[in-house]
């Protein structure tokens, strides 16, 4: 898989022109390039970007209409947000604007996700697959991606249909971490209703702050013991699972989503520990 890196070029790079093969919409292609990319004044930056973009576009296996499939993925949760088609100019505009841009086959024009709803997908990176015939837009959505108002366009489970399960509302294609978060959220909602029978462990934690905090401290200590007592990695994984689960219950009570936590971690990637500490102290 090939990533498009921006680390050696300006954050919002611009180039004067990119050559391409002939397509039925060649006139529109040239027009779009003039609109998206203005001439650059620094030749070194121009060559830098042109080299990277040429490498990207030269490796894509465009179909006979000059298109390829592009998938938008949430940079923090990993959720697949949507799929669309792109041509060379859609990628160029995405690189320039850092907003996920596609090519509409029905309207024969470029369109940027969010240009009407304002629910943009802010691009952090672009990847090509090993066969160079599909693309990933890795980004952060400003709001629901699907026109139905759903978080992603993927909310219908084939296996639910196969097993004839009745599902209330849309069931998103969640990974393990977010499936757990969803379950905890459901238990939290249930605690607001009248309690009947013996509550689940999750509900007990949600209803007793002292119990929850004591369990987080207990599980964190047991995780540290796996290092101090040189226990095997399966034990460490088990204890970390306990820490993560109990911490996620606390986050649910604080109305904090795992996505928020992961976003904080991503923002700290480029910070040293001292920089991060100073930042927190200044905010305090």
C-alpha positions in Angstrom: 0.0 0.0 0.0 1.3 3.4 -0.9 0.7 6.6 1.1 0.9 10.1 -0.2 3.1 12.1 2.2 2.9 15.8 2.7 5.9 16.0 5.1 8.4 17.5 2.5 6.0 19.9 0.8 3.9 22.9 1.9 0.7 22.0 3.9 -1.5 23.3 1.0 0.6 22.6 -2.0 -0.2 24.0 -5.5 1.2 23.1 -8.9 1.0 24.8 -12.3 -0.1 21.7 -14.3 -0.1 18.0 -14.4 -0.1 16.1 -17.7 -2.5 13.3 -18.4 -3.9 11.1 -21.1 -6.9 12.1 -23.3 -10.4 11.6 -21.9 -13.8 12.5 -23.2 -14.0 15.3 -20.7 -10.4 16.6 -21.5 -11.5 20.2 -21.8 -13.2 20.0 -18.4 -10.1 18.4 -17.0 -7.9 21.3 -18.0 -10.5 23.8 -16.7 -10.6 22.0 -13.3 -6.9 22.1 -13.0 -6.7 25.8 -13.7 -9.4 26.3 -11.0 -7.8 24.0 -8.4 -4.1 24.8 -8.9 -2.7 28.3 -9.4 0.9 28.7 -10.5 3.5 28.5 -7.7 6.3 31.0 -7.2 8.9 28.8 -5.7 10.3 26.3 -8.2 11.7 24.0 -5.5 8.3 23.5 -4.0 6.8 23.1 -7.4 9.1 20.3 -8.3 8.6 18.7 -4.9 4.9 18.5 -5.3 4.9 17.6 -9.0 7.1 14.6 -8.3 4.9 13.3 -5.5 1.6 13.9 -7.4 3.1 12.4 -10.6 4.1 9.3 -8.6 0.6 9.0 -7.2 -1.3 9.5 -10.5 1.1 7.4 -12.5 0.5 4.4 -10.3 -3.3 4.5 -10.4 -4.9 2.0 -12.8 -7.7 4.2 -14.2 -10.6 2.4 -15.9 -11.5 3.2 -19.5 -13.4 6.3 -18.3 -10.4 7.6 -16.3 -12.0 6.6 -13.0 -11.0 4.6 -9.9 -12.8 3.7 -6.7 -12.1 5.8 -3.6 -13.1 4.8 -0.1 -13.3 7.4 2.8 -12.3 6.0 6.2 -12.4 7.7 9.6 -8.8 8.4 10.7 -9.7 7.8 14.4 -12.3 5.0 14.5 -11.3 3.1 11.3 -15.0 3.2 10.2 -15.6 3.0 6.5 -17.6 6.2 5.8 -18.5 6.0 2.1 -17.4 5.0 -1.4 -17.2 7.1 -4.5 -15.4 7.4 -7.8 -12.5 9.7 -8.5 -10.5 10.9 -11.5 -7.1 12.6 -11.5 -8.6 16.0 -10.8 -10.6 14.8 -7.9 -7.4 13.6 -6.2 -5.7 16.8 -7.1 -8.4 18.9 -5.6 -8.4 16.7 -2.5 -4.7 17.2 -2.1 -5.1 20.9 -2.5 -8.1 21.5 -0.3 -7.7 18.6 2.1 -11.4 17.9 1.7 -12.6 14.6 0.2 -13.5 15.2 -3.4 -15.1 12.7 -5.8 -16.2 12.5 -9.4 -20.0 12.3 -10.1 -20.7 10.0 -13.0 -24.3 11.1 -13.3 -23.4 14.8 -13.4 -20.0 14.4 -15.1 -18.4 16.8 -12.6 -16.3 17.0 -9.5 -18.0 17.3 -6.1 -16.7 17.7 -2.6 -18.4 15.8 0.2 -20.0 18.4 2.5 -20.3 21.2 -0.1 -24.1 21.2 0.6 -24.4 19.7 4.1 -21.1 21.2 5.4 -20.3 17.7 6.7 -16.9 17.7 5.1 -14.4 14.8 5.4 -11.1 16.5 6.3 -8.2 14.5 4.7 -5.1 13.5 6.7 -3.6 11.1 4.2 -4.3 9.2 0.9 -3.4 5.6 0.3 -3.3 3.4 -2.8 -3.9 -0.4 -2.6 -1.3 -2.9 -3.8 -3.0 -3.3 -7.2 -3.2 0.5 -7.6 -6.8 0.3 -8.6 -8.5 1.7 -5.5 -7.8 4.6 -3.1 -8.4 5.3 0.5 -9.2 8.9 1.7 -8.2 8.8 5.4 -9.9 11.6 7.1 -11.9 13.1 9.9 -15.6 13.8 9.2 -17.3 17.0 10.4 -20.6 15.2 10.9 -22.7 12.4 9.5 -21.4 11.1 6.2 -24.5 9.5 4.8 -27.3 11.6 3.2 -29.7 9.7 5.5 -28.1 11.3 8.5 -26.3 8.1 9.5 -22.7 8.2 10.7 -21.6 6.1 7.7 -23.2 4.8 4.6 -22.7 1.2 5.8 -25.5 0.3 8.3 -27.2 -2.7 6.8 -26.0 -6.1 8.0 -26.3 -9.0 5.5 -26.0 -11.5 8.3 -28.9 -9.9 10.2 -31.0 -10.2 7.0 -29.8 -13.8 6.5 -30.7 -14.8 10.1 -33.9 -12.8 9.8 -33.1 -10.7 12.9 -35.2 -7.7 13.6 -32.9 -4.8 14.3 -34.2 -1.5 15.6 -32.8 1.4 13.6 -29.5 1.2 11.8 -26.7 -1.0 12.9 -23.4 0.5 12.0 -20.4 -1.7 10.9 -18.5 -1.4 14.1 -15.2 -2.8 15.0 -14.7 -4.6 18.4 -13.8 -1.5 20.3 -16.9 0.4 19.1 -19.2 -2.5 19.5 -18.2 -2.6 23.2 -18.8 1.2 23.4 -22.2 0.7 21.8 -23.2 -2.0 24.3 -22.1 0.1 27.3 -24.1 3.0 25.9 -27.2 0.8 25.7 -26.7 -0.3 29.3 -26.4 3.3 30.3 -29.8 4.1 28.6 -31.4 1.1 30.3 -30.3 2.4 33.8 -32.6 5.3 33.3 -35.6 2.9 33.1 -37.2 1.1 36.0 -34.9 -1.7 37.2 -36.3 -5.2 37.3 -34.3 -8.3 38.3 -30.6 -8.4 39.0 -28.6 -5.7 37.2 -25.7 -6.7 34.9 -22.2 -5.9 36.0 -22.0 -3.0 33.6 -25.2 -1.5 35.0 -23.9 -1.9 38.6 -20.8 0.0 37.6 -22.8 2.7 35.9 -24.9 3.1 39.1 -22.0 3.1 41.6 -19.2 5.6 41.0 -17.2 4.4 44.0 -17.4 0.8 42.8 -16.4 1.8 39.3 -13.4 3.9 40.3 -12.1 1.2 42.7 -12.3 -1.4 39.9 -10.3 0.9 37.5 -7.6 1.3 40.2 -7.6 -2.4 40.9 -7.4 -3.5 37.3 -4.7 -0.9 36.5 -2.6 -2.2 39.4 -3.0 -5.8 38.1 -1.9 -4.7 34.7 1.3 -3.2 36.2 1.9 -6.5 38.1 2.1 -8.4 34.8 5.3 -6.3 34.1 6.6 -6.3 37.7 6.2 -10.1 38.1 7.2 -10.9 34.5 3.9 -12.6 33.6 3.2 -13.8 30.1 1.7 -11.6 27.4 -1.7 -13.3 27.4 -2.0 -12.3 31.1 -1.1 -8.7 30.1 -3.6 -8.7 27.3 -6.3 -10.0 29.7 -5.6 -7.4 32.3 -5.5 -4.6 29.7 -8.9 -5.7 28.5 -10.2 -5.3 32.0 -8.7 -1.8 32.3 -10.1 -0.8 29.0 -13.6 -2.1 29.7 -13.9 -0.4 33.1 -12.4 2.8 31.8 -14.9 2.9 28.9 -17.7 2.6 31.4 -16.4 5.7 33.1 -16.1 7.5 29.8 -19.8 6.6 29.1 -20.7 8.3 32.4 -18.8 11.3 31.4 -20.3 11.3 27.9 -16.8 11.0 26.3 -16.5 8.8 23.2 -13.5 6.7 22.4 -13.2 8.7 19.2 -12.6 11.8 21.3 -9.8 9.9 23.1 -8.2 8.6 19.9 -8.3 12.1 18.4 -6.3 13.4 21.4 -3.8 10.6 21.0 -3.4 11.4 17.3 -2.9 15.1 18.0 -0.1 14.1 20.4 1.8 12.0 17.8 4.0 15.0 16.8 4.5 16.3 20.4 7.2 15.2 22.8 6.1 14.3 26.3 7.4 17.6 27.7 5.5 19.6 25.0 2.3 17.7 25.8 2.8 18.3 29.6 3.4 22.1 29.1 0.3 22.3 26.9 -1.9 20.7 29.6 -0.4 23.0 32.3 -1.1 26.1 30.2 -4.7 25.0 29.7 -5.2 24.4 33.4 
